[in-house]
């Protein structure tokens, strides 16, 4: 796989980190996570833009997918990623690091939801009183996830610090 230079573009007031290019030359970007709706981290958006070569001149998003459903659903993980991208900003070792960090981010996000609501939102949970834990929830959204998110952004060429993301995580009941 050919290596590309790391690139960050600001499109529609959000930083997007280049992941790679497919066989058709379409460039895919990981959207920088943001704390949404006052209670959760929106993360893992993989996007392409209407202006593939100059995304900042795009009039819209061309496609929006999620990293977990695109790459973490049993399609061979790193091999699937390397087969999808003909060019990437990451070498094989760094791809493993990205997958580790993304798995942690998704797992922490799910755990935060369980701690905040006391359930997985499927049905009545008899362990509600044990699972609902506001302090764990706040620790995850305000400390643990910002640290992981910062590492993901930095792996893709950013120069972020966890504090930059911690400032976003203001919980609104």
Residue pairs with C-beta under 8 A, 6 or more apart in sequence:
1 82
1 85
1 86
1 87
1 88
2 86
2 87
2 88
3 87
3 88
3 89
3 90
3 91
4 18
4 20
4 21
4 87
4 88
4 89
5 89
6 17
6 18
6 89
6 156
6 157
7 17
7 18
7 89
7 157
8 15
8 16
8 17
8 18
8 156
8 157
8 158
9 15
9 16
9 18
9 29
9 55
9 56
10 16
10 56
11 29
11 49
11 55
11 56
11 58
12 61
14 31
14 32
14 34
15 31
15 32
15 153
15 158
16 29
16 30
16 31
16 32
16 47
16 55
17 29
17 30
17 32
17 89
17 153
17 156
17 157
17 158
18 27
18 28
18 29
18 89
18 156
18 157
19 28
19 29
19 30
19 46
19 85
19 88
19 89
19 90
19 156
20 27
20 28
20 84
20 85
20 86
20 87
20 88
20 89
20 90
21 27
21 28
21 85
21 86
21 87
21 88
22 28
22 84
22 85
22 86
23 86
25 52
26 48
26 52
27 48
27 49
27 52
27 53
27 55
28 46
28 47
28 48
28 85
29 46
29 47
29 48
29 49
29 55
30 44
30 45
30 46
30 67
30 152
30 156
31 45
31 46
31 47
32 153
32 158
33 41
33 42
33 43
33 44
33 105
33 149
33 152
33 165
34 41
34 42
34 168
35 41
35 42
35 141
35 165
35 168
35 169
35 170
36 42
38 170
38 171
38 172
39 116
39 141
39 171
39 172
40 109
40 112
40 113
40 141
41 105
41 109
41 112
41 141
41 145
41 149
41 169
43 105
43 106
43 109
43 145
43 149
44 66
44 67
44 68
44 102
44 105
44 106
45 64
45 65
45 66
45 67
46 64
46 65
46 66
46 67
46 70
47 61
47 62
47 63
47 64
47 65
48 61
48 62
48 63
49 55
49 58
49 60
49 61
49 62
50 58
50 59
50 60
50 61
50 62
51 57
51 58
51 59
52 62
67 102
68 102
68 106
70 84
71 77
71 80
71 81
71 84
71 99
71 102
72 99
72 102
72 103
72 106
76 83
77 99
78 92
78 95
78 96
78 99
81 88
81 95
81 99
82 88
82 92
82 95
88 95
89 156
89 157
90 97
90 98
90 155
90 156
94 155
97 155
98 152
98 155
98 156
101 148
101 151
101 152
101 155
102 152
104 148
105 145
105 148
105 149
105 152
108 140
108 144
108 145
108 148
109 145
110 120
111 136
111 140
112 137
112 140
112 141
112 145
113 120
113 121
114 120
114 131
115 131
115 132
115 133
115 134
115 136
115 137
115 140
116 132
116 134
116 137
117 132
118 125
118 127
118 128
118 129
118 131
118 132
119 125
119 128
119 131
125 131
137 171
138 171
141 169
141 171
142 166
142 169
142 171
143 162
143 166
145 165
145 169
146 162
146 163
146 164
146 165
146 166
146 168
146 169
147 162
149 160
149 162
149 165
150 158
150 160
150 161
150 162
150 164
150 165
153 160
154 160
